[in-house]
Amino acid sequence: MKPTVTIEYCPKCGWLLRAAYMAQELLTTFADELQGVLLKPSEVSGRYTICIGEQKVFDRKEMGGFPEIKEVKQLVRDVVAPGKSLGHADRKVQD
């Protein structure tokens, strides 16, 4: 079964549009790899986390801010489709 990504966001902070944008990007990039993306309003003020199933891959408080969308795609790709190329949004190869 394909995994579901859950984006839990603080509605009081006005982060619904950010969560919806990230959901759209993930659904577009991982159309064949994801069951779907769930947007979950948080009851905890200031929360913004991204989980794949039960695995947390991003936490705004732990990371000290929001990631670029390419970073989110890399985090999700590393779990759901490690061999998938993200094209120009992929990491640069270190020498």
N, C-alpha and C positions, 0 to 999 in steps of 0.2 A: 504494500500500500504506500502511496506517495505521502510525504510528510506535509503538515500544515505549519505555516509560519504564523506566529501570533505577535502582533505589535501591540503592546500595552502602553497606553499614553495617558497623560494627565489632561483631562478636558478643561480643568480650571486654568491651566497654563496656556490653553489655546493651541495645543499640539495636534489636533485632529487633522488639519490640512497637511502637516508634515507626515503624519502616519499614513494618510491616504495616498500621498505622492509616493512614499516608499513602497506601499503595497502595490501600486500601479506598476512601478518600475520592476519589482520582483516578479509580478505576474507576467509581465512582458518578457523578461529575460529568462525566466524558468517555467515557461508555459507547459513544457513536457515533464518537468521534474517535480512540480508541486501540486498537491491536492487543492490548495487555496491559501489565502491570507486572511486571517481573522484580525479585525480591529477591535481592541478591547479597552473601553474606558476604565482607567484605574481609579480605585477608591483611595489610593495613596498619593498624596500631593507631590508633584514633581517627578513622578515615575515615568520613565520611557525605556522600555526593554523590548528586545526582539528575541523570541525563542523559536526553535524548530523542534516541534514536539515538546518534550520536557527539558530540552537542552537550551540553556540561555547562551546566546552568542553575542549579545550586546546589552550593556546597561549604562545609561547616560551618567548616572552618579559615579559609577566605578571608573568610567573613561574620562570624566571631567568635561563632557560636552557632547555635541552631536557629531556623528561621522558624515563624511561625504557619501553620496549615494554609491559611488564606486567601491568604497570600503564595505558598505553593507552588502553589496552584491558579492564581493570576495568572501566575506564571512559566511554567507548563505551557500555560495558555490562550494566552499571547502567542506561543507557537511553533506549537501544533497547531490552534488555532481562534481567531485574533485577533478575529473579529467576535462571538464568543460572550459573552453576558452571564452573569455569575456571580451576579446578583441582589444580595443583601445582602452577599456576600463580595467584591463588586467594589470597585475603587479609588474613592475620593471624587474627584469632578471638582474640579480646582483653578480658582479664579477668576482 
